[in-house]
Amino acid sequence: MSTHEQVNILMVDDQPATLLSYEVTLSDLGVNLIKATSGREALGHLLKTDVAVVLLDVNMPELNGFELAELIRQHPRCQQTAILFISAVHLTDPDRLKGYEHGAVDYLSVPIVPELLRAKVRVFAELYRKTRQLARLNAELEQRVQERTAELRQRNEKLEIAEEALAQHARDLARAHADLRQVAYVSAHDLQEPVRQVGVYTQMIAKRYRDSLDAETREAVAFIVEGTKRMQAQFTDLLHYLEMEDPGDGVSTTDCNLLVQNALDALREPIAMSNAVVTHDPLPTLTANPKHLQLVFQELIDNAVKFRHSAPPRVHVWAEREVDSWRFAVRDHGIGIDPQSRGQLFGFFRKLQRRTEYPGTGMGLAICKKIVDRHGGRIWLDSQPGEGTTVYFTIRDMGRMQN
């Protein structure tokens, strides 16, 4: 299966109109969409087709979503299938726990936000592709190991003194096979765990057997490690993005001076490595979600430090009062942004520079925009190529609005 090979997405709902809406939303993702109007029909597809993601209606007649999920998880073919429950009614915590026990990786509530549905399906489809790629690499490595073992056995079959060494070598290789299989077929029921395990086990094997792997194999292992790191970062940023719901949950009186200091503490390493100087004017105290607002400061300061010239970056943060909100600004003197590219910056996975020059997922500004939107504000920037960028955003003071 190449990186461009289509994966199958199974959509299960007893309402044809709902299935049609999913099909329209997901039609341009490069995936093969399969529809089922009942649990039995869905099982029929799963018995003969590999499926990456199942969009599963919780409330269906005869065989409901929880019952179907339990049956899906019992089939060996479906161990890597991601199950996303969709419910038109509010689910209690016990119901959600029940769903997770039956193999759910996430929930979506009706009405569905099309962008959210597309983002989730895209992530799990890509995870499915990466897992299948790793499975093929595991098979190739296993074949090479078997060939090498046979060669060593033949070469040393007349040397009794080498028998124990060969046996030990075979046992070590068998353990390597088991580790690779565990990484290749690890369960996909959690958003981050499969990717994390791929990275951890691959790095462990590369370190343990780095002297016995040929150059081609070492290069393949390095590609896997780099790919999993990028995917982990994408998962982390995507989770941040999806967590940014109603800021009314978790709002409190928030000292923005403390938030900026916390952001600088989190960015201590890149700031020190670049010899950056980050300053700020006295900042206001307002009613907001401190966790989310700190993430905005952290993302913007991180970008300001990252996209720099050869000279140490200088970053300054300030705020000005507006009628019912505060307008914040983060200014740098970095590489700037081409005016023709500015419209792309706040979308999903948007990167204007090559990954090798400026690492990152391209999700930072999308996260910031969603947080600012949830706080009733807006975000924009002013930039000149080669001279620097100032990012502005407004946060409505919820406490002042309530008064």
NORTACOR-V522427 format. One line per field, one symbol per residue. phi: phi as a letter, one per 30 degrees, with the letter a starting at -180 (. if undefined). A space follows every 50 residues. Layout:
phi: ???
This chain:
phi: .ddcddccccccadcedddddddddcdcdibccccbcadddddddddbbd bdbccbddcbdibddddddddddddedcdcddccdbbdcdcdeedddddd dcjdcabbcddddedddddddddddddddddddddddedddddddddddd dddddcddcddcddddddddddddddddddddddcddcdcdceedddedd ddddddddcddcdddddddddddddddddddddddedddeddddcddddj dadbddddddddddddcedddddchdccbadecdcbcaddddddddeddd deddddcbdddedbbbbbbbdcebacccbbcbbcdibdedcddddccdhc bccddddbdkcicedddeddddedcicbbabbbbeickbbccacbddddd ddd
